[in-house]
Amino acid sequence: MSQTYDPILEVRELSRLRFGAPLRAPAMGTALVLERAVGEPVVVRPGDRVPDARIGNYRRLYRVDIANRGLAFAVSAPSSDPTFPFIVRISFACQVTDPVVIARDGVRDMTAALAPSLTTVVRDAAARFDVLQPAAAQAAITHLLNSAYPTSGVRLDGFAVTVDAADTAEIVTARREIRVQEMRRDAMRPVASGGRDEMLAHIMAMSDGDPTPLLDREQEAKDRSTQASLDALRVLMGSPTQLEDFNTTRISEQAMGTFFGDNSLLPPRRAGIRDRIERKSRGELESGGGQVIEEGVPEPPPDKEKPQEPGHRPSRVRGVPRSTED
C-alpha cells in the first residue's frame, strides 16, 4: 500500500499590477515560489516579506508544501535466488528543502518521484541475501537507506523497512524439518559414541528410568547368538566326516565354555592313548633315564650268531672266544 502526497498545493497565474490583491506571506508549513518573467525565481518562506507584492514582475505563483510528511511504498526485490523474491515495504519521512526544485520539476506525486532511486538501493542490497534470510536483508537495507546521500530538493529520514519472503512456505517447512533432524543427530551423536553406559542412560531417560528395553534387547541378541552357535555345533557334530577324539573333545570344551563360561563345572576328561604317550615321554625325559618310545619306528632285528672260528671256544667268564692253544 502506497502513501504519498502532492507537494504543490497551488499554481496561479499573476497579473503585473496587483493593487487590490497584493501577495501575502505564506502560512506555516508552506512556501511561495514566484516565477519571474526574467531572472531567478523568488522563494518566500513563512514570516518573510514578499518583495514587490503589488507591482512585482511575476508571471506565476507556486504554493509548495514544505512540512514533514510520511511516505510509504512496497517493492518486489529479487533475493540471491531470483526465483524467490522479497516483498520490501518502506516507510520514511520526507520534507521539501528546496521549493524551487519541486516547482521547476512539476512534482505532483512525491512517492512516485522518490521510489525509483530508493528501489535501486533496495534491490542492490536484497540481492546479496538468501530468501530465508529476511531479517539480515532488512537490517542491511535499513542501514543503506538511512546512510544514503541526500536527495536533491528534499530531506529523507526515519526509514523503517520490513522484508518478507514471497511464496516460501514450502521452503520454510523443509528447512525447519532439516534443522530439527540436525538437532536430533547432534543430540544422539554422544549416545552413539559413548558405549553401553551412555546408551543405557539415554534409554532410562526416555523411559522414565526403566532400563528394561535395553536389557531385553541385549538378552534377545544373546539368545540369537547362542541359538546360532548351537545350530552350527549340531551340524558339525553330526557331520558324516569322522572327527578325531581330541577334536571332538576340544569342540565340546569350547562350546561348554562359551555357553556356561566356567570349565570347572565340566567332568574330568578321560585321557586318550596319545595323551598317555605324551605324558610318559615327558616324564622319562625329565628324569634323565629310560628309553623314549617312538611310534612308527621299527626295532632293529637281533644280530645272528657269528660262526666260531676253528680253534676258539667261548670264555667262561665273559663268553669271549679264546684260542684253544692256551
Residue, then its C-alpha position, 0 to 999 in steps of 0.5 A: m500500500s502506497q502513501t504519498y502526497d502532492p507537494i504543490l498545493e497551488v499554481r496561479e497565474l499573476s497579473r503585473l499590477r496587483f493593487g487590490a490583491p497584493l501577495r501575502a506571506p505564506a502560512m506555516g508549513t508552506a512556501l511561495v515560489l514566484e516565477r519571474a518573467v526574467g531572472e531567478p525565481v523568488v522563494v518566500r518562506p513563512g514570516d518573510r516579506v514578499p518583495d514587490a507584492r503589488i507591482g512585482n514582475y511575476r508571471r506565476l505563483y507556486r504554493v509548495d508544501i514544505a512540512n514533514r510528511g510520511l511516505a510509504f511504498a512496497v517493492s518486489a526485490p529479487s533475493s540471491d535466488p531470483t526465483f524467490p523474491f522479497i516483498v520490501r515495504i518502506s516507510f520514511a519521512c520526507q520534507v521539501t528543502d528546496p521549493v524551487v526544485i519541486a516547482r521547476d520539476g512539476v512534482r505532483d506525486m512525491t512517492a512516485a518521484l522518490a521510489p525509483s532511486l530508493t528501489t535501486v538501493v533496495r534491490d542492490a542490497a536484497a540481492r546479496f541475501d538468501v530468501l530465508q534470510p529476511a531479517a539480515a536483508q532488512a537490517a542491511i537495507t535499513h542501514l543503506l537507506n538511512s546512510a544514503y546521500p541526500t536527495s536533491g530538493v528534499r530531506l529523507d529520514g526515519f526509514a523503517v523497512t520490513v522484508d518478507a519472503a514471497d511464496t516460501a512456505e514450502i521452503v520454510t517447512a523443509r528447512r525447519e524439518i532439516r534443522v530439527q533432524e540436525m538437532r536430533r543427530d547432534a543430540m544422539r551423536p554422544v549416545a552413539s559414541g559413548g558405549r553401553d553406559e551412555m546408551l543405557a542412560h539415554i534409554m532410562a531417560m526416555s523411559d522414565g528410568d526403566p532400563t528394561p528395553l535395553l536389557d531385553r534387547e541385549q538378552e534377545a541378541k544373546d539368545r540369537s547368538t547362542q541359538a546360532s552357535l548351537d545350530a552350527l555345533r549340531v551340524l558339525m557334530g553330526s557331520p558324516t566326516q569322522l572327527e578325531d577324539f581330541n577334536t571332538t573333545r576340544i569342540s565340546e570344551q569350547a562350546m561348554g565354555t562359551f555357553f556356561g563360561d566356567n570349565s570347572l563345572l565340566p567332568p574330568r576328561r578321560a585321557g586318550i592313548r596319545d595323551r598317555i604317550e605324551r605324558k610318559s615321554r615327558g616324564e622319562l625325559e625329565s628324569g634323565g633315564g629310560q628309553v623314549i618310545e617312538e611310534g612308527v619306528p621299527e626295532p632293529p632285528p637281533d644280530k645272528e650268531k657269528p660262526q666260531e672260528p676253528g680253534h676258539r671256544p667261548s670264555r667262561v667268564r665273559g663268553v669271549p672266544r679264546s684260542t684253544e692253544d692256551 
